[in-house]
Amino acid sequence: MENKGNTGNSDFIVIKAKDQGVQVIGLTRGQDTRFHHTEKLDKGEVLIAQFTDHTSAIKIRGKAEVWTKHGSLESGS
């Protein structure tokens, strides 16, 4: 797959909602950390997210399974 844009070798994560209304929030890079994108997932929905030049962190609210190149974990309770 060709890598387009200036994302370099950005890391991807996979998030699968285990409950209704799981929120996935992208946070910006730079001097001030800010929210720049929000998604709401219903139970069973999957989101593939990418770290980019603008996204330095991803916050997850709710119960979800998360897979990264470093392993997997579960958020929420």
N, C-alpha and C positions, 0 to 999 in steps of 0.2 A: 504494500500500500504506500502510495506517495505521500510524503509529509508536506502539506501546503501551509503557507503563512509563516509567521516567525515564532512558532511554538517550540522549535528545537526538538529535543528528545523529552517532551513533557510526559509526566507520569499520569496514568489513568487509574481511577478507582471505580469499582462497581458497587452500587448500593441497591439492595432489595428490601422494600418495605415489608415489615412483618405485621404492621397495624395500619389502620386508616390514618391519613393526615400526617405522615412523616414529612418533616421539612428538611430540605437540603439547601444550605445557604453558602454562596461563594463569597469569600472575603478578598479584598484587594491587597496589592503590594504597595509599598511606599511608606512615606513618613507617617501617614494616618491610615490605620486599618479601617476599612468601611465595608458594609454589605454592598455587593453590586449585582447579585442575582439570587433569586429564590425560586425553588421548585417545591411543589407539594405532591407527594406520592401516596396513592391508595395501596391497600394491602395487595401484595403480589407484584406490584409494578417495580420495574428495574430501571435505574438511571446509570449511565456510564458518564462519569465526569472526568475532566482533564485539568491538570494544573498548567497554567499558561503564564505569559508575561504579565498578565493582569490579575490572575488568581493565585494567591499564595497559600490559602487555607480554605478548607471546606468544613462547615459546621453541620452536624446532623442532630435534629431534635426528634425524638420518638424511637420506637423499636425497629431496628433494621439490621440486616446482615451487610457487612462491608468487606470487600475483597480488595487487596492491594498487592503489589509485587513483594511486599514484606510479610504477607500472610492474611488471615481473615480474623474478624472480630464481630461482636454483636453490640450495638448501641442500645440505650434505653434499659428498661427494667422488665 
